[in-house]
Amino acid sequence: MIAVPAPRALRGSARSGGALELRARRAEYRGVETTPGAAQDALLAELPALTAGPVTLDGVLGAVVDRLAPVGVVSGATARSLEERGRGGTSVGAPAGSGATRVRLRLCGEDLGELALAAGDGPPPRPDVVAAVAHHVAVVLGTEVLRRERAFDAAAAAAVRRLFEEGSRAGDVEEAALLLARVTADVFGTEFAAVHVTDGEGVIRAVDGVGVPEGVAELLQRCLVGRPAAESPVWRRAEREGGPVLSEDAARDPRRSGGFVELLGLRSYAAMPLLSAGGPVGMAVCGDVAPGRRWTARERELARQLALEGALVVDSARMRQAERARLAEVTELAHTDHLTGLPNRRALLEALEGACAGAEPAALLLVDLDGFKQVNDTLGHHAGDVLLQQVAARLRAVVPEPGLVARLGGDEFAVLLRGEPGRPVDAGAALAVAHRLERVVAEPVRVDGLDARVSASIGVAPVASGAAAVPGVLRAADEAMYRAKRAGGGSVPACG
């Protein structure tokens, strides 16, 4: 067996050029005595050693072309895995045309893909050479496919883990939806991602993007918010199939005018429905503007898995959001007077504790309505309720921010005046507010065609500092209020 090395000048030239370049450089090879048969024998001798060590698919195909192209047996070599069918695959030298020698790549009974040896201007490769090349290419291709699969599986596992870890902290459906869009875009390596969330009627209420230019993000908001999600053919298909929609050629798909695919200019995309126990609540879309994306079977399976896992994350976020809303409602009810809508005694005491712990001066005003019993006795309890509601509204309108107006119960109200930097609450400011409260309380309230009138006795006390100061502040304001009542009404400071 003759093993003749190819001249160094030819190394690599076959990888970038076709038959014309090879013929132009053939003169450099004439000084080496070899034949197509000898070159093929040399290749058979080289292949075992070549594939015994770490080598890439490009390296094996390059060795085949370097050895056989100068003698016209081949002009190029291309290997494609099953997932690369319809795409370029890995190619060295001239592309495989209609006259190429094609052979299935199999390893341990498993079909891996195809090898194509582009025809040269000499005799075709011998069957034993084709078989040997196919075997060694299959070995390398199988190794590369396994490596890619392992890398993809690791990335997929990391994506699912990230979805759950970060999803457990998602505070609402919008945050969970945006997380699913980010994770999907990252694991699939797409250029853009966007998400929309719907309300209970299926109308889009929020839109957000990942890696989307600011101008396009604003356009998405304008074009999509307020529109029914069911207008989108992609939405309807995802809802019908109950899973993700993956497109390799968006130009062929029906799509919504002004939707994600059109506004982002996507040529391929993965649309992930945001599922919950009550049905779809939105959609995450990631995709590329460059053509040629082919979704592999493993990617399609991962998309389905992410959609299922995303459903759990979205539902958990929805439940947390609902629970927070319920707790907020319960808390508000526990701190709100049901008749007037004002904060109640509990809310006042918590606010007073905060004022006592603060550095800014504050004041507490206790307001008792004089004559309220007579209104109840003469006009009835309905009239009394209306009067209390009107008085509450008037007090709230008079008290400046960040002051607090509360109903303590019956016909007794409280006002906490809180200062701000540059706007302290001193004794003079507190008495000025108290006099305004007197005036608005004294204005008649119209109930069932009759005027109901009350007046106010108001006690004013400064808020002392210290965690234990609350009882003392309440006592001082209460004593001042009763002094005002004994004096016939009006406002009395605690010191007075």
C-alpha positions as CSV (number, residue, x, y, z in Angstrom):
1,M,0.0,0.0,0.0
2,I,1.4,3.3,-1.0
3,A,0.9,6.3,1.3
4,V,1.9,9.5,-0.4
5,P,1.4,12.8,1.5
6,A,-0.3,15.6,-0.3
7,P,1.8,18.7,-0.8
8,R,1.4,21.3,2.0
9,A,0.3,23.9,-0.6
10,L,-2.9,21.9,-1.2
11,R,-3.7,21.5,2.5
12,G,-6.8,23.6,3.1
13,S,-7.2,24.8,-0.5
14,A,-9.8,22.2,-1.2
15,R,-11.9,23.4,1.7
16,S,-12.4,26.9,0.4
17,G,-12.4,26.3,-3.3
18,G,-14.1,24.0,-5.9
19,A,-12.9,22.0,-8.9
20,L,-11.5,25.0,-10.8
21,E,-9.2,25.9,-8.0
22,L,-8.1,22.3,-7.6
23,R,-7.3,22.0,-11.3
24,A,-5.4,25.3,-11.2
25,R,-3.2,23.9,-8.4
26,R,-2.9,20.4,-9.9
27,A,0.4,21.4,-11.5
28,E,1.9,21.6,-8.0
29,Y,1.0,18.0,-7.4
30,R,2.5,16.6,-10.6
31,G,5.9,16.2,-9.0
32,V,4.5,13.5,-6.7
33,E,3.9,10.2,-8.3
34,T,0.5,9.0,-7.2
35,T,-2.7,7.6,-8.7
36,P,-6.3,7.7,-7.7
37,G,-5.9,4.1,-6.4
38,A,-2.8,5.0,-4.4
39,A,-4.4,8.1,-2.9
40,Q,-7.4,6.0,-1.8
41,D,-5.2,3.4,-0.3
42,A,-3.3,6.1,1.6
43,L,-6.6,7.5,2.9
44,L,-7.7,4.0,4.1
45,A,-4.4,3.8,6.0
46,E,-4.8,7.3,7.5
47,L,-8.4,7.1,8.7
48,P,-8.1,4.8,11.7
49,A,-5.3,6.9,13.2
50,L,-7.1,10.1,12.4
51,T,-10.3,9.1,14.1
52,A,-8.6,7.4,17.1
53,G,-7.9,10.8,18.7
54,P,-9.9,13.9,19.3
55,V,-10.9,15.2,15.9
56,T,-13.8,17.3,14.5
57,L,-16.1,16.4,11.7
58,D,-14.5,19.2,9.7
59,G,-11.1,17.7,10.3
60,V,-12.2,14.2,9.0
61,L,-13.9,15.6,5.9
62,G,-10.9,17.9,5.3
63,A,-8.6,14.9,5.3
64,V,-10.8,13.1,2.8
65,V,-10.8,16.1,0.5
66,D,-7.1,16.8,0.9
67,R,-6.2,13.3,-0.1
68,L,-8.7,12.6,-2.8
69,A,-9.4,15.9,-4.5
70,P,-6.0,16.4,-6.0
71,V,-6.4,13.1,-8.0
72,G,-9.9,14.0,-9.0
73,V,-11.7,11.3,-7.0
74,V,-13.9,13.8,-5.1
75,S,-14.1,17.6,-5.1
76,G,-15.8,18.0,-1.8
77,A,-17.4,16.3,1.2
78,T,-20.6,17.1,3.2
79,A,-22.0,15.4,6.3
80,R,-25.4,16.1,7.7
81,S,-27.0,14.8,10.8
82,L,-30.7,13.9,10.8
83,E,-31.5,17.1,12.6
84,E,-29.6,19.0,9.8
85,R,-31.6,17.5,7.0
86,G,-32.5,20.3,4.5
87,R,-29.6,22.4,5.8
88,G,-26.0,22.8,4.9
89,G,-24.5,20.5,7.6
90,T,-20.7,20.4,7.7
91,S,-19.1,20.8,4.3
92,V,-15.5,20.9,3.0
93,G,-14.6,21.7,-0.6
94,A,-17.2,21.8,-3.4
95,P,-20.9,21.3,-2.6
96,A,-22.5,18.0,-3.3
97,G,-24.4,18.2,-6.6
98,S,-26.6,15.7,-8.5
99,G,-23.6,13.4,-9.3
100,A,-22.5,13.1,-5.7
101,T,-21.9,9.8,-4.1
102,R,-24.4,9.6,-1.2
103,V,-24.5,7.1,1.6
104,R,-26.4,6.8,4.9
105,L,-24.4,7.2,8.0
106,R,-25.2,4.4,10.5
107,L,-23.6,3.4,13.8
108,C,-24.6,0.5,15.9
109,G,-27.7,0.1,13.8
110,E,-28.8,3.7,14.4
111,D,-29.3,6.1,11.4
112,L,-27.3,9.3,12.1
113,G,-27.5,11.2,8.8
114,E,-26.0,11.3,5.4
115,L,-22.5,11.6,3.8
116,A,-22.2,13.2,0.3
117,L,-19.0,13.1,-1.7
118,A,-19.1,15.6,-4.5
119,A,-17.8,14.2,-7.8
120,G,-14.4,15.1,-9.0
121,D,-13.1,15.1,-12.6
122,G,-11.5,11.6,-12.2
123,P,-12.8,8.2,-11.4
124,P,-15.4,7.9,-8.6
125,P,-14.3,6.6,-5.2
126,R,-14.1,2.9,-4.7
127,P,-17.0,1.2,-2.7
128,D,-14.5,0.1,0.1
129,V,-13.3,3.7,0.4
130,V,-16.8,5.1,0.6
131,A,-17.7,2.5,3.2
132,A,-14.6,3.3,5.3
133,V,-15.1,7.0,5.0
134,A,-18.7,6.7,5.9
135,H,-17.9,4.5,9.0
136,H,-15.3,6.9,10.3
137,V,-17.4,10.0,9.6
138,A,-20.3,8.2,11.4
139,V,-18.1,7.6,14.4
140,V,-17.1,11.3,14.6
141,L,-20.6,12.5,13.8
142,G,-22.1,10.3,16.5
143,T,-19.6,11.7,19.0
144,E,-20.5,15.2,18.0
145,V,-24.2,14.5,18.0
146,L,-23.8,13.0,21.5
147,R,-21.8,15.9,22.7
148,R,-24.4,18.4,21.3
149,E,-27.2,16.4,22.8
150,R,-25.5,16.3,26.2
151,A,-24.9,20.1,26.0
152,F,-28.5,20.7,25.0
153,D,-29.8,18.5,27.8
154,A,-27.6,20.3,30.3
155,A,-28.9,23.7,29.0
156,A,-32.5,22.4,29.1
157,A,-32.1,21.2,32.7
158,A,-30.6,24.5,33.7
159,A,-33.4,26.4,32.0
160,V,-36.1,24.4,33.8
161,R,-34.2,24.8,37.1
162,R,-33.9,28.5,36.6
163,L,-37.6,28.8,35.7
164,F,-38.6,27.1,39.0
165,E,-36.0,28.9,41.1
166,E,-36.8,32.4,39.8
167,G,-40.4,31.6,39.3
168,S,-40.9,30.9,43.0
169,R,-40.1,34.5,43.6
170,A,-42.3,35.9,40.9
171,G,-44.8,38.3,42.5
172,D,-47.4,38.3,39.8
173,V,-48.5,36.8,36.5
174,E,-46.7,39.5,34.5
175,E,-43.3,38.8,36.2
176,A,-43.7,35.1,35.7
177,A,-44.6,35.5,32.1
178,L,-41.6,37.7,31.4
179,L,-39.4,35.1,33.1
180,L,-40.7,32.4,30.8
181,A,-40.0,34.6,27.8
182,R,-36.4,35.2,29.0
183,V,-35.7,31.6,29.8
184,T,-37.1,30.4,26.5
185,A,-35.1,33.0,24.5
186,D,-31.9,32.1,26.4
187,V,-32.0,28.4,26.0
188,F,-33.0,28.6,22.3
189,G,-30.6,31.4,21.6
190,T,-33.1,33.6,19.9
191,E,-32.6,37.3,19.2
192,F,-35.9,38.7,20.7
193,A,-38.6,37.8,23.1
194,A,-41.9,39.5,24.1
195,V,-44.9,38.6,26.2
196,H,-48.4,39.7,26.7
197,V,-50.9,39.0,29.6
198,T,-54.7,39.0,29.3
199,D,-57.5,39.9,31.7
200,G,-60.4,37.7,32.6
201,E,-62.2,38.6,29.3
202,G,-59.2,37.6,27.2
203,V,-58.2,41.2,26.4
204,I,-54.5,42.0,26.4
205,R,-53.8,44.2,29.4
206,A,-50.0,44.3,29.6
207,V,-47.1,43.8,27.1
208,D,-43.4,43.6,27.7
209,G,-40.3,42.7,25.7
210,V,-36.8,41.2,26.1
211,G,-34.0,42.8,24.0
212,V,-36.6,44.8,22.1
213,P,-35.6,48.3,21.0
214,E,-37.4,51.0,23.0
215,G,-39.3,52.3,20.0
216,V,-40.6,48.8,19.1
217,A,-41.5,48.2,22.7
218,E,-43.7,51.3,22.7
219,L,-45.2,50.2,19.4
220,L,-46.1,46.8,20.9
221,Q,-47.9,48.6,23.7
222,R,-49.9,50.8,21.4
223,C,-50.8,48.1,19.0
224,L,-51.7,45.2,21.4
225,V,-52.9,46.5,24.7
226,G,-56.7,46.6,24.7
227,R,-57.1,44.1,21.8
228,P,-58.6,40.6,22.2
229,A,-55.9,37.9,22.3
230,A,-58.1,35.7,20.2
231,E,-57.6,37.9,17.2
232,S,-54.1,36.3,16.8
233,P,-54.1,33.1,14.6
234,V,-51.0,32.0,16.7
235,W,-53.0,32.4,19.9
236,R,-55.9,30.4,18.5
237,R,-53.6,27.6,17.3
238,A,-51.8,27.4,20.7
239,E,-55.2,27.4,22.5
240,R,-56.5,24.7,20.2
241,E,-53.4,22.5,20.5
242,G,-52.9,23.3,24.2
243,G,-49.2,23.8,23.7
244,P,-46.4,25.8,22.1
245,V,-46.4,26.8,18.4
246,L,-42.9,26.6,16.6
247,S,-42.6,28.1,13.2
248,E,-39.6,27.9,10.8
249,D,-41.0,30.3,8.2
250,A,-43.2,33.0,9.6
251,A,-43.9,34.4,6.2
252,R,-46.0,31.4,5.4
253,D,-48.0,31.5,8.7
254,P,-51.2,33.5,9.2
255,R,-50.6,36.2,11.7
256,R,-52.2,39.2,13.4
257,S,-51.6,42.7,11.9
258,G,-49.6,44.6,14.4
259,G,-48.7,41.5,16.4
260,F,-45.5,40.2,17.8
261,V,-44.3,38.4,14.6
262,E,-45.0,41.4,12.4
263,L,-43.7,44.2,14.6
264,L,-40.5,42.3,15.6
265,G,-39.9,41.2,12.0
266,L,-39.5,37.6,13.1
267,R,-38.7,35.0,10.4
268,S,-39.0,32.1,12.8
269,Y,-40.4,31.9,16.3
270,A,-41.6,29.8,19.3
271,A,-44.9,30.9,20.8
272,M,-45.4,29.7,24.4
273,P,-49.0,29.9,25.8
274,L,-49.1,31.0,29.4
275,L,-51.4,28.4,30.8
276,S,-53.3,28.4,34.1
277,A,-56.0,26.3,35.7
278,G,-58.6,28.7,34.2
279,G,-57.1,28.6,30.7
280,P,-54.5,30.7,28.8
281,V,-53.7,34.0,30.4
282,G,-51.1,35.3,27.9
283,M,-48.4,34.3,25.5
284,A,-44.6,34.5,25.4
285,V,-42.9,34.6,22.0
286,C,-39.2,34.4,21.1
287,G,-37.7,34.3,17.7
288,D,-35.1,35.4,15.1
289,V,-35.1,37.9,12.3
290,A,-32.5,36.0,10.5
291,P,-33.8,33.2,8.2
292,G,-33.0,29.5,8.3
293,R,-34.0,28.5,11.8
294,R,-34.9,24.8,12.0
295,W,-36.5,23.6,15.2
296,T,-35.0,20.2,16.2
297,A,-37.1,17.4,17.7
298,R,-35.3,18.0,21.1
299,E,-36.0,21.7,20.9
300,R,-39.7,21.0,20.2
301,E,-39.8,18.6,23.2
302,L,-38.1,21.2,25.4
303,A,-40.7,23.9,24.3
304,R,-43.5,21.6,25.4
305,Q,-41.7,21.0,28.7
306,L,-41.1,24.7,29.3
307,A,-44.8,25.4,28.5
308,L,-45.9,22.8,31.1
309,E,-43.4,24.0,33.7
310,G,-44.3,27.6,32.9
311,A,-47.9,26.8,33.5
312,L,-47.0,25.8,37.1
313,V,-44.9,28.9,37.6
314,V,-47.6,31.2,36.2
315,D,-50.4,29.6,38.3
316,S,-48.2,29.8,41.4
317,A,-47.6,33.5,40.7
318,R,-51.3,34.0,40.1
319,M,-52.2,32.4,43.4
320,R,-49.6,34.4,45.3
321,Q,-50.9,37.6,43.6
322,A,-54.5,36.7,44.6
323,E,-53.4,35.8,48.2
324,R,-51.6,39.2,48.5
325,A,-54.7,40.9,47.2
326,R,-56.9,39.0,49.7
327,L,-54.6,39.8,52.6
328,A,-54.4,43.5,51.6
329,E,-58.2,43.5,51.5
330,V,-58.5,41.8,54.9
331,T,-55.9,44.2,56.3
332,E,-57.7,47.2,54.8
333,L,-61.0,46.0,56.3
334,A,-59.4,45.5,59.6
335,H,-58.1,49.1,59.5
336,T,-61.2,50.8,58.0
337,D,-64.5,52.1,59.4
338,H,-67.2,50.5,57.3
339,L,-69.6,53.4,57.5
340,T,-67.4,56.3,56.6
341,G,-64.5,54.6,54.8
342,L,-62.0,56.3,57.1
343,P,-59.2,54.5,59.0
344,N,-60.5,53.1,62.3
345,R,-59.0,53.2,65.8
346,R,-56.5,50.4,65.1
347,A,-55.2,52.3,62.1
348,L,-54.9,55.5,64.1
349,L,-53.0,53.8,66.9
350,E,-50.5,52.3,64.4
351,A,-50.0,55.7,62.7
352,L,-49.6,57.4,66.1
353,E,-46.9,54.9,67.1
354,G,-45.0,55.8,63.9
355,A,-45.4,59.5,64.6
356,C,-44.0,59.1,68.1
357,A,-41.0,57.2,66.7
358,G,-40.4,59.8,64.0
359,A,-38.3,62.9,64.2
360,E,-40.8,65.4,62.7
361,P,-43.2,67.3,65.0
362,A,-46.8,66.1,64.9
363,A,-50.1,66.8,66.7
364,L,-53.2,64.8,67.6
365,L,-56.7,66.3,67.5
366,L,-59.7,64.5,69.0
367,V,-63.0,65.7,67.5
368,D,-66.3,65.0,69.3
369,L,-69.6,66.0,67.7
370,D,-71.9,68.0,69.9
371,G,-75.6,67.6,69.2
372,F,-75.3,64.3,67.3
373,K,-77.7,62.5,69.7
374,Q,-80.4,65.0,69.0
375,V,-80.1,64.3,65.3
376,N,-80.5,60.6,65.8
377,D,-83.4,61.1,68.2
378,T,-85.3,63.5,65.9
379,L,-84.4,62.5,62.4
380,G,-83.6,58.8,62.9
381,H,-80.4,56.7,62.7
382,H,-80.4,56.9,58.9
383,A,-80.0,60.7,59.2
384,G,-77.2,60.2,61.7
385,D,-75.3,57.9,59.4
386,V,-75.6,60.4,56.5
387,L,-74.4,63.1,58.8
388,L,-71.4,61.1,59.9
389,Q,-70.5,60.3,56.3
390,Q,-70.7,64.0,55.4
391,V,-68.6,65.1,58.4
392,A,-66.0,62.4,57.5
393,A,-65.7,63.8,54.0
394,R,-65.4,67.4,55.2
395,L,-62.7,66.5,57.7
396,R,-60.7,64.6,55.1
397,A,-60.9,67.6,52.7
398,V,-59.6,70.0,55.4
399,V,-56.7,68.0,56.8
400,P,-53.4,68.5,54.7
401,E,-51.3,65.6,53.5
402,P,-49.7,63.5,55.0
403,G,-52.3,63.9,57.8
404,L,-54.6,61.1,58.8
405,V,-58.4,61.3,59.6
406,A,-59.9,58.4,61.5
407,R,-63.2,57.5,63.1
408,L,-62.8,56.2,66.6
409,G,-66.4,55.1,67.0
410,G,-69.9,56.7,67.5
411,D,-69.6,60.4,67.0
412,E,-65.9,60.7,67.8
413,F,-63.1,61.3,65.2
414,A,-59.4,61.8,65.4
415,V,-56.9,63.8,63.2
416,L,-53.2,63.1,63.2
417,L,-51.2,66.0,61.8
418,R,-47.8,64.8,60.6
419,G,-45.1,67.2,59.6
420,E,-42.6,67.1,56.7
421,P,-39.1,68.5,56.3
422,G,-39.6,72.3,56.0
423,R,-43.2,72.1,57.1
424,P,-43.4,71.4,60.8
425,V,-46.6,70.9,62.8
426,D,-46.3,73.3,65.8
427,A,-49.0,74.4,68.2
428,G,-50.1,77.3,66.0
429,A,-50.5,75.2,62.9
430,A,-52.4,72.5,64.9
431,L,-54.9,75.1,66.3
432,A,-55.3,76.6,62.9
433,V,-56.4,73.2,61.5
434,A,-58.7,72.7,64.5
435,H,-60.5,76.0,63.8
436,R,-61.0,75.0,60.2
437,L,-62.5,71.7,61.4
438,E,-64.9,73.5,63.6
439,R,-66.2,75.6,60.8
440,V,-66.8,72.7,58.3
441,V,-68.4,70.6,61.0
442,A,-70.8,73.4,61.9
443,E,-72.1,73.7,58.3
444,P,-75.6,72.1,58.0
445,V,-76.0,68.6,56.4
446,R,-79.1,68.2,54.1
447,V,-80.9,64.9,54.9
448,D,-84.3,64.1,53.4
449,G,-85.0,67.7,52.7
450,L,-84.1,68.8,56.3
451,D,-81.0,70.5,57.7
452,A,-79.1,68.6,60.4
453,R,-76.7,70.6,62.5
454,V,-73.9,69.6,64.9
455,S,-70.8,71.4,66.3
456,A,-67.4,70.1,67.4
457,S,-65.4,70.0,70.6
458,I,-61.7,69.5,69.7
459,G,-58.8,68.7,71.9
460,V,-55.3,69.4,70.6
461,A,-52.1,67.7,71.9
462,P,-48.6,67.6,70.6
463,V,-47.1,64.2,69.8
464,A,-44.3,63.3,72.1
465,S,-41.3,61.2,71.1
466,G,-40.7,57.7,72.4
467,A,-42.2,54.3,72.0
468,A,-44.2,54.6,75.2
469,A,-45.7,58.1,74.4
470,V,-48.9,57.0,72.7
471,P,-51.1,56.6,75.9
472,G,-49.9,60.0,77.2
473,V,-50.7,61.7,73.8
474,L,-54.2,60.2,73.8
475,R,-54.8,61.1,77.4
476,A,-53.7,64.7,76.9
477,A,-55.8,65.2,73.7
478,D,-58.8,63.6,75.5
479,E,-58.5,65.8,78.5
480,A,-58.2,68.9,76.2
481,M,-61.3,67.8,74.3
482,Y,-63.4,67.5,77.4
483,R,-62.2,70.9,78.6
484,A,-63.5,72.3,75.3
485,K,-66.8,70.5,75.7
486,R,-67.2,71.9,79.2
487,A,-66.5,75.4,77.8
488,G,-69.3,75.1,75.3
489,G,-67.4,73.7,72.4
490,G,-64.6,74.8,70.2
491,S,-60.8,74.0,70.3
492,V,-58.6,73.7,73.4
493,P,-54.9,72.8,73.4
494,A,-53.6,70.2,75.8
495,C,-51.5,72.8,77.7
496,G,-54.4,75.2,78.0
